[in-house]
Amino acid sequence: MMICAYNLVQHFNPKKVYMNFIIEIKDEGLHGRDEFEGIDLTTLITI
């Protein structure tokens, strides 16, 4: 879902993109962070 928001923001040609997440799930083979290369991404909780 967030990749859609990211793609929409890219249409406006921003200088820098920052994304914040409350929870990042790394278990079970989920690698969502890999989809957002080249941007500042922060999370509060990593599971």
C-alpha positions as CSV (number, residue, x, y, z in Angstrom):
1,M,0.0,0.0,0.0
2,M,2.8,2.4,0.9
3,I,4.5,1.8,-2.4
4,C,1.5,3.3,-4.2
5,A,1.8,6.4,-2.0
6,Y,5.5,6.6,-2.7
7,N,4.9,6.3,-6.5
8,L,2.3,9.1,-6.3
9,V,4.7,11.4,-4.5
10,Q,7.4,10.7,-7.1
11,H,5.2,12.2,-9.8
12,F,5.7,15.6,-8.1
13,N,9.6,15.3,-8.4
14,P,10.5,16.0,-4.8
15,K,14.1,16.7,-3.8
16,K,13.9,14.3,-0.9
17,V,11.4,11.7,0.3
18,Y,11.0,10.7,4.0
19,M,8.9,7.9,5.2
20,N,8.0,7.0,8.7
21,F,6.4,3.7,9.9
22,I,5.3,2.7,13.3
23,I,6.0,-1.0,12.8
24,E,8.3,-2.8,10.4
25,I,7.9,-6.5,10.0
26,K,11.0,-8.4,9.0
27,D,10.0,-11.9,9.9
28,E,8.3,-14.4,7.6
29,G,10.3,-13.3,4.5
30,L,8.8,-9.8,4.3
31,H,11.4,-7.3,3.0
32,G,9.4,-4.2,2.5
33,R,12.3,-1.9,3.1
34,D,13.9,-3.2,-0.1
35,E,11.2,-1.5,-2.1
36,F,12.1,2.0,-0.9
37,E,15.8,2.4,-1.9
38,G,17.3,5.8,-1.8
39,I,14.9,7.4,0.7
40,D,15.1,8.1,4.4
41,L,13.0,5.5,6.1
42,T,12.5,5.3,9.9
43,T,10.5,2.9,12.1
44,L,9.7,2.9,15.8
45,I,9.4,-0.8,16.2
46,T,11.0,-3.6,14.2
47,I,9.6,-7.1,14.6
